[in-house]
Amino acid sequence: MHKGIVVYIVIVIIIFSIWYISTGFKTSLVTTTSTIKPTHPGASTTISATTTTNSSFVYYPCNNFSIYNATINATVSGKCYWPGGVLGLWVAAGNPGSEHVIIKGPSNELLVNQSSTESCLTFYQNFSAPAGVYNVTLITGDSHGNCGYAIAKLNSTTVPPPTVYDFVFNGNFHTGHYTGWNVTGKGFGTAPLNITYANSNAKCYLGQPWSNYNGTFFATTYTCGTSVSPGNLTSSPFYADSSFLNFKIISPADNGLYVEILYNGTPKIIAHYNTFNTSLGANASSTFRNATIPLTTVIGKPVEIRVVADELAMQRFIAVGDFVLSQTPSPASIQPLNITFS
């Protein structure tokens, strides 16, 4: 009985050894491949997807790929996959002041090696890109620029790629231009108003010089003594990843003056303010007030700010700026005259 068991075990070992040798001493592996489009472009460049038996990398498509960084003297890299064709490179030096982009192809060949000081997103070049995985490296500069993050973005066209930011782009108009904002009508003019210039010209403020503003430029329909015109001002899209939108505002109580939050081009939040209330002080018409709009109804969604000015009377103007996302309301925020959610 004992000898029979031993013989059985020996036979099993021999059979297993023959099978193991015949497979080349390897177990079978299962590899999965999929394409994932990022929810936040540029927020992460490579996802590691692990199966139970093997590990494979899942890359974003190169025709909708971006990496960015706002830190000076920093390096960030990412990989993307492209089935082959022509890719376009867009760059921005942003706050670091300069950028250096290196792109290497599937065989580690150098395809792009460029540097620039273009502050805001600008088309750089098209390049022929064979099928494969691409490594993109962004190196930021050591000086002070503007226009937010340094960015390297790939797409498949010379048309500017739609970018959804994780912040309000040019939220305090520090560039001195409406860069990143869409202006319709004549109301907001061709550029933000420089507060230093305005306060040196009595025609450029109502009653007393502008005050309680953090930056140098702000958007307004007050036009230094000329007639007020209607107009809208719409921001670049950004993700409502924080609970509140904080900003500065001056506005009388007026049905034609308000701030909207748009989702898919449709107003989801509309807020009217009355900072001309005399209880706020004698210089209410020229003193910016802190304001806050709660974003809980659009949290996580790509939204836009639209400032609406549909008035012609000289003292029926609106002035805004210092737009920023926050997890807490702005201190001592003025309450909206009314606010609606849809």
C-alpha positions in Angstrom: 0.0 0.0 0.0 2.8 2.4 1.0 4.8 1.5 -2.2 1.8 2.1 -4.4 1.4 5.7 -3.0 5.1 6.4 -3.6 4.8 5.1 -7.2 1.7 7.3 -7.8 3.5 10.4 -6.5 6.6 9.7 -8.7 4.3 9.4 -11.8 2.6 12.7 -11.1 6.0 14.4 -10.7 7.2 13.0 -14.0 4.0 14.2 -15.8 4.3 17.7 -14.3 8.0 17.9 -15.2 7.3 17.0 -18.8 4.5 19.7 -19.1 6.7 22.3 -17.4 9.6 21.7 -19.8 7.4 21.7 -22.8 6.1 25.2 -22.0 9.5 26.7 -21.8 9.4 27.1 -18.0 6.8 30.0 -18.4 3.3 30.5 -17.2 0.8 32.0 -19.6 0.2 35.8 -19.3 -2.9 37.8 -20.1 -2.5 41.3 -21.4 -5.4 43.8 -21.6 -5.3 47.0 -23.6 -7.7 49.9 -23.5 -7.9 53.6 -24.2 -9.0 56.0 -21.5 -9.9 59.6 -22.2 -8.9 61.8 -19.2 -11.6 63.7 -17.4 -9.2 66.5 -16.6 -6.8 67.1 -19.6 -3.3 67.1 -18.3 -4.2 66.3 -14.7 -2.5 62.9 -15.1 -0.5 61.7 -18.1 -0.2 57.9 -17.6 -2.4 55.4 -15.9 -1.0 52.0 -14.8 -3.6 49.3 -15.2 -2.8 45.9 -13.6 -4.5 42.6 -14.4 -4.3 39.5 -12.2 -1.4 38.0 -14.2 0.3 40.8 -16.0 0.8 44.6 -15.9 0.2 46.8 -18.9 0.3 50.6 -19.4 -2.8 52.4 -20.7 -1.9 55.7 -22.5 -4.0 58.7 -23.4 -4.4 59.4 -27.1 -1.8 61.9 -28.3 -4.4 64.0 -30.2 -6.0 65.0 -26.8 -3.0 65.1 -24.5 -1.5 67.8 -22.3 0.9 68.2 -19.4 1.4 71.4 -17.4 3.2 72.9 -14.4 3.1 76.3 -12.7 6.3 75.7 -10.7 9.6 77.3 -11.8 12.6 75.1 -12.6 10.4 72.0 -12.8 10.3 69.0 -15.1 7.2 66.9 -15.8 6.9 64.1 -18.3 4.1 61.9 -19.7 3.4 59.4 -22.4 0.7 59.1 -25.0 -0.2 56.7 -27.8 -0.7 57.7 -31.5 -1.8 55.4 -34.4 0.1 57.5 -36.8 -0.3 60.8 -38.7 0.3 64.5 -38.1 0.3 66.0 -34.6 0.2 69.7 -33.6 2.1 71.1 -30.7 0.8 74.0 -28.6 2.9 75.6 -25.9 2.6 78.2 -23.1 5.3 79.5 -20.8 2.8 80.7 -18.3 3.9 82.0 -14.9 7.4 80.4 -15.0 8.2 82.7 -17.9 9.7 80.2 -20.3 9.2 76.6 -21.4 11.2 73.8 -23.0 9.5 70.9 -24.7 11.1 67.6 -25.7 9.2 65.0 -27.6 10.7 61.6 -28.4 9.1 59.0 -30.7 8.5 55.3 -30.5 12.2 54.5 -31.3 13.4 57.2 -28.8 14.1 59.5 -31.8 14.1 63.2 -31.1 11.1 64.8 -32.9 10.7 68.1 -31.1 13.2 70.1 -29.1 11.9 73.7 -28.6 11.9 76.6 -26.2 9.8 79.7 -26.0 8.6 82.6 -23.8 5.1 82.7 -25.3 3.0 83.4 -22.1 -0.3 82.0 -23.3 -1.3 79.0 -25.3 0.3 79.4 -28.8 0.6 77.1 -31.8 4.2 76.0 -32.3 4.4 73.4 -35.1 3.0 70.4 -36.8 5.2 67.3 -37.0 4.8 63.8 -38.6 4.3 61.2 -36.0 4.5 57.4 -36.8 2.4 55.0 -34.8 3.6 54.2 -31.3 4.1 55.6 -27.8 5.5 59.1 -27.4 7.3 60.6 -24.4 6.7 64.3 -23.8 8.8 66.3 -21.4 8.0 69.9 -20.2 10.7 71.9 -18.5 9.7 75.2 -16.9 11.8 78.4 -16.6 13.1 80.4 -13.7 11.6 83.8 -14.3 8.2 85.4 -13.6 5.6 85.4 -16.4 1.9 85.4 -16.6 -1.1 83.5 -18.1 -1.2 80.7 -15.5 0.4 77.3 -16.1 3.2 76.4 -18.4 1.6 73.9 -20.9 2.6 71.5 -23.6 -0.5 70.2 -25.5 -0.8 67.9 -28.5 -3.7 67.6 -30.9 -4.2 66.7 -34.5 -5.1 70.1 -35.9 -3.9 73.7 -36.2 -7.2 74.9 -34.7 -6.6 75.9 -31.0 -7.4 72.9 -28.8 -10.3 73.3 -26.3 -8.7 73.5 -22.9 -10.6 73.1 -19.7 -8.6 74.5 -16.9 -8.4 73.5 -13.2 -8.5 77.2 -12.3 -10.1 80.4 -13.6 -7.8 81.4 -16.5 -6.7 85.0 -16.3 -9.1 85.5 -13.5 -7.7 88.9 -12.4 -6.9 90.1 -15.9 -3.3 90.5 -14.8 -2.2 90.3 -18.4 -3.8 93.7 -19.2 -5.7 91.9 -21.9 -8.9 89.8 -22.1 -6.7 86.8 -22.9 -8.8 83.6 -22.3 -12.0 85.6 -22.2 -14.6 86.0 -25.0 -15.9 89.6 -25.4 -19.1 90.3 -27.2 -20.6 93.8 -27.7 -18.8 97.0 -26.9 -19.6 97.2 -23.2 -16.3 95.9 -21.8 -14.2 97.6 -24.3 -11.1 96.1 -25.9 -9.1 95.6 -22.7 -9.5 95.7 -18.9 -9.1 99.0 -17.2 -5.8 99.8 -15.5 -6.7 100.9 -11.9 -3.6 103.2 -11.6 -4.5 105.0 -14.9 -8.1 105.2 -14.0 -7.5 106.7 -10.5 -5.3 109.4 -12.1 -8.2 110.5 -14.3 -11.3 111.9 -12.6 -13.4 110.8 -15.6 -12.5 107.2 -15.1 -14.2 106.7 -11.7 -17.5 107.6 -10.2 -17.3 109.9 -7.1 -14.1 108.6 -5.6 -11.1 106.6 -7.0 -11.5 102.8 -7.3 -10.6 100.9 -4.1 -10.5 97.5 -2.4 -9.2 95.7 -5.5 -6.2 93.3 -5.3 -4.8 93.5 -8.8 -3.9 96.1 -11.4 -6.6 95.5 -14.1 -10.3 94.8 -13.9 -13.2 94.4 -16.3 -15.8 97.1 -16.4 -18.4 98.8 -18.6 -17.5 102.2 -17.0 -15.8 103.9 -19.8 -14.2 107.1 -18.5 -17.0 109.5 -19.3 -18.2 108.0 -22.6 -21.5 106.4 -23.0 -22.1 102.9 -21.5 -22.8 100.1 -24.0 -24.1 96.6 -23.5 -21.8 93.6 -23.7 -20.9 90.2 -22.3 -17.6 88.8 -21.0 -17.2 85.0 -20.9 -14.3 83.1 -19.3 -12.5 80.1 -20.6 -14.0 76.8 -19.4 -12.8 75.5 -16.1 -13.7 72.5 -13.8 -15.9 73.5 -10.8 -13.7 71.4 -8.5 -14.1 73.8 -5.5 -17.2 74.7 -3.6 -17.1 78.4 -4.2 -16.2 81.0 -6.8 -14.9 84.1 -5.1 -14.4 87.5 -6.9 -14.7 91.3 -6.5 -17.6 93.2 -7.9 -19.2 96.7 -8.1 -22.8 96.8 -9.4 -26.0 98.6 -8.7 -29.3 96.8 -8.3 -30.3 96.2 -12.0 -32.0 93.4 -13.8 -29.6 93.9 -16.7 -26.4 93.5 -14.7 -25.4 90.1 -13.3 -23.0 87.2 -13.2 -23.8 83.8 -14.6 -22.3 80.3 -14.3 -22.7 78.4 -17.6 -22.7 74.7 -18.2 -22.8 73.5 -21.8 -23.6 77.1 -22.8 -26.7 77.3 -20.6 -27.0 79.5 -17.5 -27.1 77.3 -14.4 -26.6 80.0 -11.8 -27.5 83.7 -12.1 -26.5 86.2 -9.4 -27.5 89.9 -9.1 -25.7 92.2 -6.7 -26.3 95.7 -5.3 -23.0 97.2 -4.0 -24.4 100.7 -4.4 -26.3 100.2 -1.2 -25.5 103.3 0.9 -25.2 101.1 4.1 -21.9 99.8 2.6 -20.3 103.3 2.8 -20.2 106.7 1.1 -18.0 105.5 -1.7 -20.1 102.4 -2.6 -20.1 103.2 -6.4 -16.3 102.8 -6.6 -15.4 100.3 -3.8 -15.1 96.7 -4.8 -16.9 94.2 -2.6 -16.0 90.6 -2.0 -18.6 88.2 -3.5 -19.1 84.5 -3.5 -21.2 82.1 -5.7 -21.7 78.6 -4.4 -20.9 76.0 -7.1 -22.4 72.9 -5.4 -25.0 72.4 -8.2 -22.3 72.2 -10.9 -19.5 70.6 -8.9 -17.0 68.7 -11.0 -18.4 70.0 -14.2 -16.7 72.1 -16.9 -18.3 75.6 -16.5 -17.8 79.2 -17.6 -18.3 82.6 -16.1 -20.4 85.0 -18.0 -20.6 88.6 -16.9 -23.7 90.3 -18.5 -24.1 94.0 -18.9 -27.3 95.0 -20.7 -27.6 98.7 -19.8 -27.0 102.1 -21.4 -27.3 104.5 -18.5 -24.0 106.1 -17.3 -24.3 105.0 -13.7 -25.6 101.5 -14.5 -22.2 99.8 -14.9 -20.6 96.7 -13.6 -17.0 96.1 -12.6 -15.5 92.7 -11.8 -12.2 90.8 -11.3 -10.1 88.6 -9.0 -12.0 85.5 -9.9 -10.7 82.5 -8.1 -11.9 79.0 -7.0 -11.9 78.3 -3.3 -13.2 75.7 -0.8 -14.3 78.6 1.5 -16.4 81.7 0.8 -14.6 85.0 0.5 -14.4 86.9 3.8 -17.2 89.4 4.5 -18.9 88.5 1.2 -21.7 90.7 0.1 -25.0 88.8 -0.2 -26.5 88.6 -3.7 -29.6 90.7 -4.2 -31.0 87.5 -5.7 -29.5 84.2 -7.0 -31.2 81.5 -9.0 -30.2 77.9 -9.7 -31.5 75.7 -12.5 
